[in-house]
Amino acid sequence: MRDLTFPDVAQRIETDLMPLQVEGLRLTFDGKTVLDGLDLTVSDMGCTVIMGPNGSGKSQLLKLIHGLKRPDAGRIAWNGRAATAVTARQALVFQKPVLLRRSVAANIDFVLKARRRDRSLRDSVLEHVGLADKARQPARQLSGGEAQRLMLGRALATEPEVLLLDEPTASLDPASVLAIERIILRARERGVKVFLVTHDMGQARRLADEVVFLHRGRILEHAPADEFFPEPETQPARDYLNGRIVV
């Protein structure tokens, strides 16, 4: 896979969306508290990895800061702007690929047309994510790793300033994980702000510039990766990193 060759997406991304500020964020679902008064400020670029045990609220936090859901209480601001006001300047990729029942190429064409971008960019997008040879193949026939790369291609074709990724490599083979991580790293190098939810400890260590650790709907730790991994401050985080069950 080569770097993006079309001018608009190959150039470095400049954004005025940072910092992200979250204040008093609260979310309940079916009477259960999912997020319990979160306060968070993310100022740095690079990759912010969001970690924590199942049910800690990681995926819901992504949806909230992307403007897909509304909190029960609290405030979310991207450099003073409401989350819903900047959704179009971001891209969210879910764990399970959701593809059109069309060819691989048509999936990219759909996004380019919706964003009124030059459809001639499609071939470069597909080459960037390693799917140029699959262009005419039905998207539903792709392997899991290929489908997720197509999802990333669709996201990057929108030229996002912020890329939100919810377990993008869950249950994929090592080769697919490596391919997707390379795409993520190239996006980060171009100046795209990345938020990554992952349970893969090795992946978190490879990609994180900083870590947000959630437990029971609260942020227990927010620290640079080179401080968090060697010496987490809280017992739940230490247990989690050591492979113990954290509830």
N, C-alpha and C positions, 0 to 999 in steps of 0.2 A: 504494500500500500504506500502511495506517495502522498506528499502534502497537497493540499488543495491548490489548484493551479489557476482558478478563475479569480480575477482581481478583487472583486468585492469581498470574498470570503477569505482569501489568502492574506489580506492585509491585517495588520494588528488592530484589534478591537479596542476602542476607547469608550469608556462608560462613565456616566455621572450618577449611576444608581447607588453607589456605595457612599456612606455606610448603610447597612441594613440595621434597623432598630426595632426591637420587639419589646413591648412593655406590658406586663400584667396579662399575658395571653392565657386564656382559659377556654377549654373545649370539653364538652361532655357529649357522650353518645350512649343512648339507651340507659340513661341514668347513671352511667359510669364516667368518672372524671378521667379524661384522656390526657389533657394538658392542664397543669395546675399552677397558674400564675407565673408563666415563663417570662424572664427578662433576659434579653440577649442583644449584644451589639457586635456586629461583624464589620470591621473596617478594612481588613486586608484583602488583597486579591489572592490569586492562587486557589487552592482546593481546601474547602472546609468539609471535613468528614464528620458526619453525624452518626454516632454509635450508641449502642445500648441494647439491653435484652429485649426479647419480643414483648410487644405491648407497651413499650415505654413512650410511644407517641412520635416516633421518628418520621414515618410516612405522612402522618397527619400534619406535622410541622411543615413539611415540604409543600403540601397542598395549600396550607394557610398562607405561607409567605409568597406563593405563586398567585394567590388570589382566586384559587378554585373553590375554596371554602371560606365561610365567614366564622370567626370565633364567637363564642358566647360573650366574651369580654376581652378587653385589651386592645392594643394598638400595634399595627405593623406599618412601618414606613421605610421606603427605599429613598434615602437622602431627602426625606420630607414628603415623598409621594406615597399615596395609598397603594397597596398591593394590586388592587384591581386596575389601577391607572397605568401600570407598567407591564402587565401580563404579556402583551404583544412583543415586548423587548426581551422576553425570556423564552426558554424552551424546557419542558418537563418530559423526561423519558421514564416510563413505568417499567416495573420488573417484567411484566408479561407484555410482549409486543402486540400491538393492535394495528393490523395492516389492512389496507383496502384489498378487495377481491379483484385485483388487477395485477398487471406485471410489476416487476421490481422497478422498472423505469417509470411506469405510470404513477407509482407511489411518490416518487420524487417530483414528477411533473405536477401532480396535484398541489403539492406545497408551494412550488415555485409560482404556479398560476395564482393561488390564493394570496400570495404575498406580492404579486405583480412583479416578479423578478424574471429575468431572461431565462427562458426554458432551455436555451443552449448550454446552460451551466450544469445540466443534469449529468452529462457524461463525466465531468470532473468530480462531481459529488460521489458518483458511484465508484470511480477509480480511487478516490480518497478513502472510502470505507471498504475497499477490496471486493466490490460486487460488479465491476464492469462486465465480467463474463457472464453474469446472471441477469443482465438487463431485461431480456425478453421472457425470462422464466416467471411463472405465476408466483407472486410473493408468498402465497400460502404453502408452497412447496419448499421453501427455504428451511434449512436446519435452524435450531434454536439460536445458535451463535450468529448465523447469517441474518436471521430476522432482527436480532437486536442491533446488528450493525446497520441494517436498513433504517431502523428507528432512529439511530444516532445520525445517519445521513440526512433523514428528513428534518431532524432538529437543527443540524448545523446549516442546512440550506436556508433557514430563516435568518441566519446571521445573528444569533442571540448574543446579548451582552452577558447574560447569566444562564448557565446550564444546570438544571436540577435533575439529579439522577437517583432513582429509587431502586436500589439493588439491581443494577443493570447486568450483572454477570452471575446472578443466582442460578445454580444448577447447570452452569455451562462447563464445557470441557476446558482444560488448561490452555489449549491453543486459542480458543475463542476469547477466554479471559484476557490473554496477552494482547490479542488484536484490539479488543475494546479499550484496554488500558492505554494502549498507544494512541488511540484516537482521542481519548480524554486528555492525555498529556499534551498532545499537539494543540488542542483547544486552549488549555491553560497557558501554554507558551505564547499563544496569540493574544492573550489578554482577556479571555473569557473567564468570568468568575464562575467557579464550579462548587456546587453543593452536592455531596455524595453521601447517600445512606448505604451502608454496607455492614454485613455481618462477617465478612472475610477479613480476618485480622491481618493476614499478609498483605492484602490489597490496601487496607487502611494505612499500614506502615509505608507501603510503596508510594502512595499518592498524596497523603495528607500533608498539608502545610500547618493546619491547626485542627483540633478535635473538639467537638461538642459532645459530651457524654450525658445521655438522658437515662433517668431511672424513675419509674413510677410517675411519669408525666412532669418531672422537674429536671432542670439542668443541674447536675452535680459538679461537672467540671467543664471548663472552657479554657483551653491552653494550647500553646504551640505544640506541634507533634513531637518535637525533640525534647520537650519537657514532660508531656503526658505519658508517652510510652515507657520511658525508663523509670518514672517515679510518679504514678498517679496518686492524688492526695486522699481519695476516699476509698473506703473498704469495698463498696460495690464495684467500683472501677477496677480495683486490684483483683478482685475475684473474677471479674469478667475477662480481664486480660490473661488470667491464669487458667482459663477454661472451666472455671467452676460455674455451677448453675446459679444464676442470680434471679430472684423473683421479687 
